[in-house]
Amino acid sequence: MLNECRVVASSEWRCTTDAWLLVRLSSGLGYWCDQTKGYREVSQDDSLLLFPSAQGGVLASRVCDVHLQVFAIELQLLSGVLTVNECRALTVFAQANREKVMLLPRYHAFSVRFAEICRNQRPNTLLSRLKLLQLFAELLGEGLQAHAAVEPNRIDGRGRLHQMIRQIPEGELMRCSVQDLARRMCCSQRHFSRLFHDEIGMSLRDKQQQLRLDRARHLLEHGTDKIVNVALEVGYQSLSLFNVMFKKRFQMTPSQWRFQARRGKRQTGNARLAPGAIPTVNSSSHAKDEAINMPASHHPHRVAGSALPAPNG
């Protein structure tokens, strides 16, 4: 969903999410701040692409509030669209980018189209969400191609497995049995299992369990269904088995995960906001301390000792 957030002057919006985030500064003047490159100015109609586990935030100027539009993309929710190979390429691409953020000025083609979608489309319609996903895919297209493995043309079992991984959506993989996939590859179940483990690093059963638990984690965090219903939704017929496997994967029970997620949402500055909400982000003492300790020449709110003028418009 496309969410909106107002950051009052001299306050900070912190990125605290493991999703990909498209962020647009719809009005005001601010600064992206992180430990890698310090403070970088972000003005009206500029955009940011934040990678999963990005550490940083948008600090509003002292002279005006900042309004942000944030679109979160969680790959586990696209299991019916993304193939296994595409998910792996996205993960490799994110790990290879050390900065975890791309700053795109207002004149960049991505920012221009992002602004057009936000201005011309009704918020959170299916069409606008699909256009934002398309924009995300086009921006990362070259990076994904660069990090996707280039496979030689071959028709042996390993080649057929690679071809299947490039084509099958994760949602379909989660429902298939070893027998189904082995038949598709025209090989024995034993041979398929060995090839799959060599390529993915785990068995088909373990991979399917990983996908189910990732889906359950999202349902617990964002939904209100009872835990037993979540377990059934992701394919577990036994609640006790679901609890055991969930705790083994995430080191906490489903109820503990839900409690922690809800508590995190109540904290100001959280990147995942209620649809349509425009919360006020309180002043950050961390941001204030950093600003106070910075030399005057590098202070994000001062130029030669004077406050920055308010942005036009």
C-alpha positions in Angstrom: 0.0 0.0 0.0 1.1 3.6 -0.6 1.3 5.2 2.8 1.8 8.9 3.7 3.8 10.2 6.6 4.3 13.7 7.9 7.7 14.5 9.6 7.5 17.7 11.6 10.4 20.2 11.3 13.6 19.0 13.0 12.2 15.5 13.4 13.3 12.2 11.9 11.6 9.3 10.1 13.5 6.1 10.7 13.6 3.2 8.3 12.8 0.1 10.4 11.7 -2.6 7.9 13.1 -5.6 6.1 11.0 -4.8 2.9 12.1 -2.9 -0.2 10.8 0.7 0.1 10.0 3.3 -2.5 10.0 6.7 -0.8 9.0 10.0 -2.4 9.4 13.4 -0.7 6.1 15.0 -1.9 6.8 18.4 -0.1 9.3 20.0 2.1 13.1 19.8 2.5 15.0 17.1 4.3 18.2 15.0 4.5 18.8 11.3 4.2 21.2 10.4 7.0 23.1 7.2 7.6 26.4 6.1 9.0 28.0 5.5 5.6 27.8 9.0 4.0 26.4 11.2 6.6 23.7 13.7 5.5 22.5 14.1 1.9 19.9 16.6 0.9 16.5 15.4 -0.4 14.1 18.0 -1.7 10.6 18.0 -3.2 9.9 15.3 -5.8 13.1 13.5 -5.1 12.9 9.7 -4.5 14.7 7.0 -2.6 14.9 3.3 -3.1 15.7 1.7 0.3 17.1 -1.9 0.3 16.0 -4.4 2.9 17.8 -3.8 6.2 18.7 -0.3 5.3 19.9 1.7 8.3 19.0 5.4 8.2 16.3 8.0 8.1 14.9 11.2 6.7 15.6 14.2 8.8 13.3 17.2 8.3 14.7 20.7 7.9 14.2 23.1 10.8 12.3 25.4 8.6 9.5 23.2 7.3 7.7 19.8 7.7 8.3 17.0 5.3 5.7 14.8 3.7 6.7 11.4 2.5 4.9 8.8 0.4 6.1 5.2 1.1 5.4 2.1 -0.9 6.6 -1.2 0.7 7.4 -4.2 -1.4 7.7 -7.5 0.4 9.0 -10.3 -1.8 7.3 -13.1 0.1 3.9 -11.6 -0.9 5.0 -11.9 -4.6 5.6 -15.7 -4.5 3.0 -16.1 -7.2 4.8 -13.7 -9.5 8.5 -14.0 -8.8 10.4 -17.1 -9.8 12.9 -18.8 -7.5 15.7 -17.5 -9.7 14.4 -13.9 -9.5 14.1 -14.0 -5.7 17.7 -15.2 -5.5 18.9 -12.5 -7.9 17.2 -9.8 -5.8 18.8 -11.1 -2.6 22.2 -11.2 -4.2 21.7 -7.7 -5.6 20.7 -6.3 -2.2 23.7 -7.9 -0.5 26.1 -6.6 -3.1 24.9 -3.0 -2.6 26.8 -1.7 0.4 25.0 1.6 0.8 21.5 0.0 0.9 20.0 3.2 -0.6 19.6 4.8 -4.1 18.9 8.5 -4.1 17.1 9.5 -7.3 16.7 13.3 -8.0 13.4 14.8 -9.2 14.6 14.9 -12.8 15.4 11.1 -12.9 13.0 9.1 -15.0 12.1 7.0 -12.0 11.2 10.1 -9.9 9.2 11.7 -12.7 7.1 8.6 -13.2 6.7 8.0 -9.4 5.3 11.6 -9.1 3.0 11.0 -12.0 1.5 7.9 -10.5 1.0 9.6 -7.1 -0.6 12.6 -8.6 -2.7 11.2 -11.4 -3.9 7.9 -9.9 -6.3 7.4 -7.1 -4.2 6.2 -4.1 -4.0 2.5 -3.5 -6.0 1.3 -6.4 -4.9 -1.9 -8.0 -3.7 -0.1 -11.1 -1.5 2.3 -9.2 0.0 -0.5 -7.1 0.8 -2.5 -10.3 2.4 0.6 -11.8 4.6 1.1 -8.8 5.6 -2.6 -8.9 6.4 -2.2 -12.6 8.5 0.9 -11.8 10.4 -1.1 -9.2 11.1 -3.9 -11.6 12.3 -1.6 -14.3 14.6 0.2 -12.0 16.2 -3.0 -10.8 16.1 -4.7 -14.2 19.7 -4.1 -15.1 20.9 -5.0 -11.7 18.9 -8.3 -11.7 20.3 -9.3 -15.0 23.8 -8.5 -13.9 23.5 -10.8 -10.8 21.5 -13.6 -12.4 23.6 -16.5 -13.3 24.3 -16.9 -17.0 23.6 -20.5 -17.9 25.0 -22.3 -20.9 22.5 -24.1 -23.2 22.3 -27.7 -22.0 19.7 -30.4 -21.9 20.9 -32.6 -19.0 19.0 -32.9 -15.7 20.8 -29.9 -14.1 20.1 -27.8 -17.1 16.4 -28.7 -17.0 16.4 -27.8 -13.2 17.9 -24.4 -13.9 15.3 -23.8 -16.6 12.5 -24.8 -14.2 13.8 -22.5 -11.4 13.9 -19.6 -13.8 10.3 -20.1 -14.8 8.3 -21.5 -11.8 6.8 -19.0 -9.3 7.5 -19.6 -5.7 3.8 -19.9 -5.0 3.6 -22.9 -7.4 6.8 -24.4 -6.0 5.3 -24.4 -2.5 2.4 -26.6 -3.7 4.3 -29.1 -5.8 5.5 -32.5 -4.7 8.8 -34.1 -5.5 6.9 -36.5 -7.7 5.3 -33.6 -9.6 8.5 -31.8 -10.3 10.5 -35.0 -11.1 7.9 -35.9 -13.7 8.1 -32.4 -15.1 11.9 -32.8 -15.4 11.6 -36.3 -16.8 13.9 -37.8 -14.1 13.6 -40.0 -11.0 12.5 -38.5 -7.7 15.8 -39.4 -6.2 17.8 -37.7 -9.0 15.6 -34.6 -8.8 16.0 -34.4 -5.0 19.8 -34.6 -5.3 19.9 -31.9 -8.0 17.5 -29.6 -6.1 19.5 -29.8 -2.9 22.8 -29.1 -4.8 21.3 -26.0 -6.5 19.2 -24.5 -3.7 21.2 -25.7 -0.7 18.2 -27.5 1.0 15.6 -30.1 0.2 12.3 -29.3 -1.5 10.5 -29.9 1.7 12.7 -27.5 3.6 12.3 -24.8 0.9 8.6 -25.2 1.0 8.6 -24.9 4.8 10.7 -21.8 4.6 8.2 -20.2 2.2 5.2 -21.2 4.3 6.8 -19.7 7.5 7.7 -16.5 5.7 4.1 -16.2 4.6 2.9 -17.0 8.2 5.2 -14.3 9.6 3.6 -11.7 7.4 0.0 -12.8 8.2 0.8 -12.6 11.9 2.3 -9.2 11.6 -0.4 -7.6 9.4 -3.5 -9.7 10.0 -5.9 -10.3 12.8 -6.8 -14.0 12.2 -6.3 -16.4 15.1 -3.0 -18.2 15.1 -4.7 -21.6 14.4 -6.2 -20.0 11.2 -2.8 -18.7 10.1 -1.4 -22.2 10.5 -4.1 -23.6 8.3 -3.7 -20.8 5.8 -0.1 -21.7 5.2 -0.6 -25.4 5.1 -0.1 -26.7 8.6 -2.8 -29.0 9.9 -1.3 -29.2 13.3 -1.1 -26.1 15.5 1.5 -27.6 17.7 3.8 -28.5 14.8 3.3 -25.0 13.4 4.4 -23.5 16.7 7.5 -25.7 16.9 8.6 -25.0 13.4 7.9 -21.3 13.7 10.0 -21.0 16.9 12.8 -23.0 15.3 12.9 -20.6 12.3 12.4 -17.3 14.1 13.5 -18.0 17.7 10.1 -17.0 19.1 6.6 -18.3 19.1 3.9 -17.0 16.7 2.2 -15.1 19.6 5.5 -13.5 20.6 6.2 -12.5 17.0 2.7 -10.9 16.7 3.1 -9.0 20.0 6.5 -7.7 19.0 5.3 -6.6 15.6 2.3 -4.8 17.1 4.5 -3.1 19.6 6.9 -2.0 16.8 4.0 -0.5 14.9 3.0 1.7 17.8 6.5 3.3 17.9 6.8 6.5 16.0 8.8 6.6 12.8 7.9 3.0 11.8 8.1 2.5 8.1 4.9 0.4 8.0 2.1 2.7 8.5 -1.7 2.2 8.5 -3.1 2.8 5.0 -3.9 6.5 4.6 -2.5 7.5 7.9 -0.4 10.7 8.3 1.2 10.4 11.7 3.4 13.0 13.2 6.9 11.7 13.9 8.3 13.1 17.2 11.7 14.7 17.4 14.6 12.3 17.6 17.1 12.8 20.3 19.5 10.7 18.2 19.2 13.1 15.3 19.6 16.1 17.5 22.8 14.7 19.1 24.3 14.1 15.7 23.4 17.5 14.5 24.9 19.2 17.6 28.2 17.3 17.3 28.6 18.1 13.6 31.0 20.9 12.4 29.1 24.0 11.3 30.3 23.5 7.7 28.6 20.1 7.6 25.5 20.9 9.6 22.4 19.9 7.6 20.4 22.9 8.9 22.9 25.6 8.5 24.8 27.3 5.6 27.5 29.6 6.8 25.8 29.7 10.2 22.4 30.7 8.8 19.2 28.6 8.5 18.4 27.3 5.1 15.6 29.2 3.4 12.2 27.5 3.0 11.9 25.5 -0.2 9.9 27.1 -3.0 6.3 26.1 -3.2 
